[in-house]
Amino acid sequence: MKTYTTKLAIGDTAWFMQDNKAVGMAVARVDIQDLVPPYQQKSSVSVQYGFHVKNAKGDFERWHHEYEHQVFATKEELLASL
């Protein structure tokens, strides 16, 4: 079994851009796909983070997902990347 290292873990705050605004949300899910395209020896790993989007009452409304290259551990890192 392979071991993967991700930038963030469940419960960490991730910062990303949404509607031209910096948004910080707690990671609720980490999805990893290890893909090996046909006729290639090297695999390609895709990491997505999932976030709970809540309604005005604070109840779960839907999932929001971002790829690993779109999230940052701090707001400062996010803003520096722009």
C-alpha positions in Angstrom: 0.0 0.0 0.0 1.3 3.5 -0.9 1.5 6.4 1.5 0.7 9.9 0.4 1.7 13.2 1.9 -0.7 16.1 1.4 -0.3 19.8 2.1 -3.2 19.8 4.6 -5.1 17.3 6.8 -8.7 16.9 7.8 -9.5 19.7 10.3 -6.9 22.1 9.0 -7.9 25.5 7.6 -7.4 25.8 3.9 -7.4 29.2 2.1 -8.6 29.5 -1.5 -10.2 32.0 -3.8 -14.0 32.0 -4.3 -15.9 34.8 -6.2 -12.7 37.0 -6.1 -12.5 36.7 -2.3 -10.0 34.9 0.0 -12.0 32.2 1.8 -10.8 30.1 4.8 -12.6 26.8 5.5 -11.9 23.7 7.5 -10.9 20.6 5.5 -13.6 18.0 5.9 -12.4 15.5 3.3 -9.2 14.6 1.4 -9.6 12.6 -1.9 -6.5 11.1 -3.5 -6.5 9.5 -7.0 -3.4 7.8 -8.2 -3.8 7.5 -12.0 -1.6 5.5 -14.4 -2.4 6.6 -18.0 -2.3 3.8 -20.6 1.2 3.1 -22.0 3.0 5.1 -19.3 5.1 3.9 -16.4 4.7 6.9 -14.1 1.5 7.6 -12.2 -0.1 11.0 -11.8 -1.6 11.8 -8.4 -4.6 14.1 -8.0 -5.5 15.5 -4.6 -8.8 17.3 -3.8 -9.9 18.8 -0.6 -13.6 18.8 0.4 -15.3 21.4 2.5 -18.8 21.6 4.1 -20.8 24.6 2.9 -23.4 25.5 5.4 -26.6 27.5 5.1 -27.6 30.5 7.2 -28.8 28.2 10.0 -25.5 26.5 10.1 -26.7 23.2 8.6 -24.9 21.3 6.0 -26.0 22.4 2.5 -23.5 21.0 0.0 -19.9 20.0 -0.7 -17.3 22.3 -2.2 -14.1 20.9 -3.6 -10.7 22.4 -4.5 -7.6 20.8 -6.0 -4.4 20.8 -3.9 -2.7 23.4 -6.1 -5.6 25.8 -5.4 -5.4 25.7 -1.6 -2.9 27.3 0.9 -2.3 26.8 4.6 -2.5 30.6 5.3 -4.2 33.6 3.9 -0.8 35.2 3.4 0.5 32.3 1.3 -2.7 32.6 -0.9 -2.3 36.3 -1.4 1.4 36.0 -2.2 0.5 33.4 -5.0 -1.7 35.9 -6.8 
